[in-house]
Amino acid sequence: MTLNALGTAIREDLLSQDGVQMHHLARRSSSVFSAGAPASHVYFLQSGIVKIEKGISGNRELLLTVVSEGEIFGEQGIVGEGAFNVSARVLVPGIAYSIPSDRFQQFCARRPEVWTTLVHYLLQRKEEFERKVEHLCHSDVRQRIVYYLEELSRRSSASDVDGSVIHISQNELASLVGATRETTSTTLNALARQGLIGLSHRLVTVPSIDLLRDSVAASKAKAASTPQV
């Protein structure tokens, strides 16, 4: 079973079950669940995009990842014990379903192939976090920004005549790439001047992800060929 097949199975076999609730995620940055809340439900994103954050020092939030339509989040709720150690907030409005832990476990018992898919999905999340750490250690801000713009572009279904439309603020992108707001803004403006991206309020437009990726490759090649003083 693929991740797409898992989403289809959840829609067909689980969302109509007693206790499953629909949530209209109508307002950007509104809370889906907060850290410390009982992990008694698993969430399924029918549409929209949700950001997963973790509190760090100074009352700040670190943006860990984003969840797109057809994916589950709040995986701690699979077991149905303890409390969430992350928060989930709306990035792009849509619809989510909260599924009681026991209902989700019963669904998995009826569809044993679901467990294998869930393991693969959780491993992908783990690898994603490992890549984030690797980028923080070995990539400059420009490379990290391009990496995540490509990832967000792949996840987003929004587009117009100018390319892929990514709903994210500069503060949110700075948190995602592990850079300051000022450095992120300077780098984005430089990319915009080159025509590689477009910027507007809480939006980044990518006309061509291939050109954006090629710009990073060229930048790395130039840096590698520059003699070190």
N, C-alpha and C positions, 0 to 999 in steps of 0.2 A: 504494500500500500504506500503510495506517495503522499506527500504533504497535501497536495491538491485533493487527492482521494479522501484523505482524512477530513478535510474541510467539508467535502460533499457528504460524507457519512455523518458528520456532526449535524449538518443542516437537515438531513433527511431523517435521522434516527434519534436525535437528542433534543433539538430545540423545542419540540412540541411537548416534551415531558413535563409532568407536574413539578413545580418548584423552580423551573428555569424562567428567568426574568429577562425581558428586553429592556435595554437602557438606551435612550436617545442621547447621544453625545453631541449636544447642540452647540456648546460654547467652548471655544478654544481655551486651553489651559485649565479647564475644570477637572476635578479629581474623579477618577474611576474608582480607585481605592488608595489608601494611604498606608505608609509603613506603620506597623504596629496594629493594624486591623486584623481580626481573626482570619486566618487562611482557610476559610470554610467553603470557598467557591473557586472554580476554574472559570476563566473568561474566554469567550470566543468573539473575535472581531469580524462582524459581518461586512462592515464598510468603514472607511475612514482610516486614520493613522493614529496610533497611541504611542506616547513616549514613556519609557521606563527610566526612572531616576532613583538615585540613592543619595541620602543626605550625607554631607561631609562637613568639615569644620567651618565655623563662621556662618552657620545657618544657610549654607549654599547647597545646591543640588547638582550632582554630577549626572549628566545624561548618559545612560549606559547603552541603550539601544532603542530602536523604534520597531513597532509591530504594525504590519500591514494587513489588509483584509484577507480573511481565510486562515489566519493564524490564531493560536491560542496564546494566552499570557496569564500571569498569576499561577505559574506552574506549582508553586508551593501548595496550592489548594488541591492538587491531585491526591495528596495524602490526607488532607483535611485536618491537619494538626498544626499547632503553633500559630505564629503570626507572620504576616508579610514583612520582609526586611527591605522592600523597595516600594516605591510609589508609582502609580500609573496615572498619567494625565493626557488629556486630549490634545493632539497636535493638529489633526484635520478632523472636523466633525463627521460623525457617522453613527453607526449602530453597533452595540455590543450586547452580548448575552452573558449573564452570570449563571453558572451551572453548579448546583450543590455538589460537594465532593462525592457524596454517596451515589448520586445519579451518574456522575462521570465514571466512577469505579464500576457501576453496573453496566454502563455502556461498553467499557473495556472488557468486561467479563463476557458480554454477548459477542464482542468482536475482538477475539484474541490478537488478531493481526495489528490492532491499534497499538499495542504495547511496543512492538518493534519500531513502528513509525515514530512514536513518542521518544524512544531512546535516540533514534537518529536526529530528531528535531532538537532534543536537549544537547546532544553532542555538537550540533551545528552552532547552537548558542554558545557553548563553551569555546569552540574554535573561534567564534566571532570575538569573544572577549580576549582570547589569546592574541588575535591579530591586532586588537586595539592596543594591548600592552606593547606588542612588537613595534607598532607604528609610533607610539609615544617614545619609545627608546631609540629608534633608529631612523625615523623620518622627520624631515623638517615640516613646518606648519603648512606650507604650500602643498606638499605631497599628501599630508593627512587630510587637508581640506578636499583635494581632488578625489582621494580615495572614498571619502564619505559622501561627496556629491554624486559620485558614480553609484554608490550603494543606494542612496536615497532616490536617485533617478530610476534605478531598477525597481524599487519598491513602489514608487508612485505611479498611479495610472493617469495622473493629470498631465495634459500637454496642450499646446496651442501651436499656432503657425511659427512661433519663435523657438519651439523645442520643448523639452521636458520642464515642467513647473514643479518646483520643490517648495513645499510650505514649511519654512523654517526661518526663525529669526537669527540675526547674527549672534545674539547672546546664546541661543540654543546650539548653534553650530560651534561656537567657541567652547561650550561645555562638552560637546561631543568629541571634539578633536583634542581637547586638553590644552587649550591656549587661552591667552587673555582676550578680552573683547577687543581691545585696541589692535593687537597683532592680527587677529582674525579679520577685522574690518579693513586694515591696511592691505592684507593679502587679497581679500575679495575685490577691493577696489582696483588693485593691480590687474587681476584677472579680467575684470570688467573693461578696463581700458584697452586690453588686448582683444576685446570682442569675444572672449571665451565663455563669459557668463553675462547674464543681465541681472540687475539688482533693483528691487523695489521693496515696499514695506512688507516684511515677513515673507518675502518670496525670493527665490533664486531660480532663474531660468537658465537652462543649459542647452544652447542650440545644437551642439554635437558633443556627446561624451567622448567620442573617438579623438576629436581635436583637443579636448581638454586633457585626456590621458597622454596624448602625444606631446603636449607642452611640458608635462612633468618629465617624460622620458628625455626630452631634449635638454631640459634644465639639469637633470642628473648627469647626462653625458658631458655637458659643458663644465659642470663642477668637477667631474672626475678628471677632465683634461687640463684643468687649471693648475699650474704648479703651486705647491704649497710653500709659503714664505716662512 
